[in-house]
């Protein structure tokens, strides 16, 4: 499987020149290129190094821009209210992006995809984001966002929601019936209502749970024990779940809290060392990939693992 390739410089220059000639893309800030004569922009790429601040030329009409990419530290980000038909903005690794740049994001009502990954200065999303009814992918990993706005549950078209651990997600998530991928849910940061609604996401296929924050010195922590029980009950209702990643959850993996959904094809137990393979693992007949950490391996563990009919990838780390 080829994931990347490199073009000869001559071929690359030809592709870029033809793209500009056909108004396929507009590149601003590349020293060796001049901005095309077309004023109506469809795909805009702002690229700058450490030179003086890069400002979008005034003659460019941004109201028809469909996709926006920002590269470099010195790019001045235009106001979002200028992008009336924007669908695919990518602000990944954009160090200069701040909260105020997102204030008019609801003006881009056709937005399908929004990546703020590693935009570390972004700490809060505006409530207006709930008006982006066409939004399908929201990528927030690596930002400083700690809490999602309550309006997030209005994004009925949302398919992927990717957040940094310890982010609090509001109640009402059961409204997101199109949601297929949710990462990472920090269980002990969430409310009881959220954890109960969670089991109603019948389209969910990929899920990552983080159990960090459990106080092992306090074995009678009633609140955390209750949350653990609720999340397990919700998990059992996710009949279409294909992939589950569990971080720091050895207590979660006790026999009494399972089994997992039989639809599961991939199970990763990371930073969760256990003494033996739980019996319920043998009941996941569709499991194809399994990652886990064991304190020691016994013959019974190999019997359970060997009984999985279609297991293709097994990674066991003895700690």
N, C-alpha and C positions, 0 to 999 in steps of 0.2 A: 504494500500500500504506500503510495507516494504522498507525503504530507507537504512537501515544499520542493521547489526547484529554483534554479538560477538562470536568468536569461542573459544572453550575450548583450553587452552594452549597446551595440548597434541595433539589435532587435528591440531592446527596451526603448531607445530613443525614437525608433520608428513607431512603436505602439503609442507612445506619449504624444508624438506629433499628430498622428491620425486621430487620436482621442480628442485633442484640442480642436483640430480642423473640423471634426464632425460634431463639435459641441457636446461630446459625451461626458467630459469632465472639465472643470475649470480649476486650474492650479494657481494658487496665489502664494507668493513668497519664495518660490524656487528661483535662485539667482540666474540660472542658465536659461530660464524660460520667461517669455513675456505673456501677460494675460491676454487671452483671445479677444477678438473684436466683438464677439457676441455679448450683448448685455443681459440677455435672458439666461439665467444659470439653472441647470438641472441638478448637477452633482458638483459640490464645492469642497475642495480640499485646501485647508489653510496650513501652510508649512513654514516654519521659521526656526532658525537656530537661536543664537544668543545676540543677534544683531538688535538694532533698535526696534521698538514696538511695531509689529505688523498690523496694519489697519486695512480692512477690506475697502477696495476702491469704491467711491460713491456711485460710479456709473453702473455698477453691477446691480441688477434687479434681483433681490433675494426672495421675493414672494413666491417664486416658482421652484425654489430649491427643494429637491426630493431627499437628498442625502448630504450630510455634513460630517467631515472629518477634520479634527484639529490636532496638529502636531507642533511641538515646540513651546518653549517657555514664554516667548515674547509676542504671542498672538493675542490681539485684543478681540475678545469674543463679542460678536454682535448681539444686540438684544433679541430675545426669542420671539418677540411680537412681529419681527420682520419676516419670519419664516412661516407663512400661512399654510403652505402645503408640504412642510417637512415631514418625512416619514422615518428616516433612519439617521439620527444624529449619533455620533460616536465620540464621546469625551474621555475615552479610556486614557489613563496616565496624564490627564490634563491638570497640571499642578496649579494653574491660575484660575480654574473654575471654582466659584464660590456660590453661596446660597442665593445671593441676589441675581445671579445670572439665570436662575430658574424661575424667577417670579412670574413671568408671562408665558410659561410653558403651555398653558391651556389654549393659547392662541394657535398653537400647532396641533389642531384638533385631529389631524390625520396620522399622528404619530403611531408607528407600529413597534418601534424598537428604541430603547433608550439605555445606553451604557454609560455609567458613571464610574466604572471600575477604577480603583486607585486614584480617584479624584479626592484626595485626602482632606481638602478644605471644605468639602460639602458635608455639613453636619445636620441639615434639616431639609426635608422636602416640603414644598408648599402644598397647602390643602387643595389648590387648584389642579393638582395632578390627578385627582379623582374624576376630572372631566375628560380625560383622554380615553374615551370609550373604545377606541380602536387599538389601544396599546396591548401588545402581545408578549413582549419581553422587557423585563425591568432588571437591570444588572447593577447592584449596589455594593458588591464585595470590594473591600479595601477603602470604602469611604468612612467618614466619621459619624454616619447616621446611627443613632441609638434607638430611635423610635419611629415607626412609620405612622403617617397621618391617618386619621380615622377614615378619610375619604378613599383610601386605597382599596377598600372593599367594593367600591363602585366600578372597578375595572373588570367588567364582566367578560372581556375578551382575553384577559391575561392568561398566558400559557406557562410562562416561566417567571418565577420570582426568586432571585438570588441575592441573599443578604449576608453581611458579616455576622459572625457569632455574637451573641448577647444583644441582638436587636429585638425589641419588643414589637410584636405584631398585634394589631387591634382585633377586637371581637368583630364578628360578622364575616369571617373568612369563608364561611359556608356558602356565601353568595358567589364565590369565585369558582363556579362549576366547570370552567374551561381549564383550570389549573392542572398542569401535568407534571411540573417540576418545581420543587420547593427545597431550597437549601440556604442557610442552615438554620434549623429551628432550635434555639437554646431553650430547652424544656422548662427549666426552673425560672426563666425570665418571663414566662407567659402566664396569663390569667387562667383560672379554671374554666371559664367560659370558652376561651380560645381552644383549649385542649379538648373540650367536649365537641365543639363544632368541627374540629379538625377531621374527625372520622366521617364527615359528610362529603368530603372531597373525592367523589367517586371516579373522577378522571385522573387522579394523581397516579403517576407512574414512577417518578424518581423522587426520593426523599432522603434528607440528611438530618439526623437528630444529634444534638450535643447535650450531654448530661453533666458538663462541668459545672461546678458550683455546689455539688452535693457535699454536705458536711458529714464525712464518715465518722467523726468523733461523736456526733449526735445521732445515734441510731433511732431515736424516737422523734425525729423531726416529722411531725404529722403532716405539715403542708407539703413537703417534698415527697413523702410517701404517697400522699393522695394524688399528686400530680403524676407520679410514676404509674399508678394504677389506672388513671384516666387515659394517659397516652397509650398504654397497652390495649385498653378496651377500644380506643379509637383506631389503633393499628389493625385490629382484627376485622374492622369494617371496610378496610381499603382493599377491596377485592381485585383491583386492577394494578396493584403496586408491583413493579418489576425490579426496582433497585432500591436498596436500603443501606445507608451508611450510618453507623452508630459510633459517636465519639465519646470516650471516657464514660462508658456505661456498664461496668462489670456488675453492679447491683441490679441493673435493668435486665440482665441476661439470666436471672434465676429461673429455674424450671417453672415455678408457679406463675410467672408472668406471661408465658407464651402459650400456644404456638404463634408463629408468624403467618401472614397470608400465604396460601399455597401457590399463589401466582408468582411469587418471588423468584427471580432468575439470578440476581446478584445480591450478595450480602457481605458487607465489609464491617468488621468489628475492630475499630482502630483505637489505639491507646486504651484498650479494654482487655486486660489480661485475666484469663479465667483458668480454673483448675482442671476442667474437663469439658469436652464437647457436650453441650446440652442435648438431651434426647430429642427435643423438638426439631433439631436440625435435620434429623433423619426423615421427618414428615414433609419437608419442603421438596417434593418430588420434581419440581421444575427448576431446581437450583443448578445453575451452570458455572457460577464463579463464587468462591468463598475465600475471605481473608479473615484470619483470626490469630490471636496470641494466646499460647498456652503456657502455664507454669511448668507443666510436664505432660507428656503424652503416654497414655496407657493403651492396652490392647483394645479395650472397649471403644476408645475414641476412634481407632482405625476401623472397627466394625461399623460404626455409625457413618463415618465418611465414605467407606467403601460401598455402603448401601445406597448412596445417592445415584440414581440411574443415569443421569445425563451430565454429571459434573465434568467440566472441561478444564477448569483452572482452580487449583487449590494452593493457597499460600498460607502456610502455618509457620509461625515464628515461636520457637521455644525460648522463653525468657527465664 
